[in-house]
Amino acid sequence: MDFVPLPLKLDVLKDLAPLWLPFLLDVSKRSKEPLADLVGQVTRFEVELALVWDGERPRALVGIRYRRRGDDVIGEIIWLTGKDMKRWRDLRPRLESYLRERGCSEIKPICRPGWRPFLEQAGYHVTHLVMEKKL
């Protein structure tokens, strides 16, 4: 398995859409955000994409959003979806290195509760909780 960031070039992203768009459809279904809105975030370069590649095909999609906090750049992992998570979750150090290379001083995964034990073992800690209530 390999962590493969996609170039921030619109023509390349469009050419590679058959590889990443099915994953974004899953994100849309789970989050209930319109697919067009999610694609817009990608094509406006608000979210950077990376694929988890098994040598033949993509296994997962990572969506990264960059934020500033003072002089620091924070890499937020806002999308992480795919199959066979146990086969690729060990790419976490590669993702962290990539974000460090991109100038990030901190990584913030915005993740579902099931990721908590795995991330805590890697030195992550809870700083905030996001709660929801339907009105």
Secondary structure as UniProt FT lines:
FT   STRAND          2..5
FT   HELIX           10..15
FT   HELIX           17..31
FT   HELIX           35..43
FT   TURN            44..45
FT   STRAND          48..53
FT   STRAND          58..69
FT   TURN            70..71
FT   STRAND          72..82
FT   HELIX           85..88
FT   HELIX           89..91
FT   HELIX           92..101
FT   TURN            102..103
FT   STRAND          106..109
FT   HELIX           113..115
FT   HELIX           116..121
FT   TURN            122..123
//
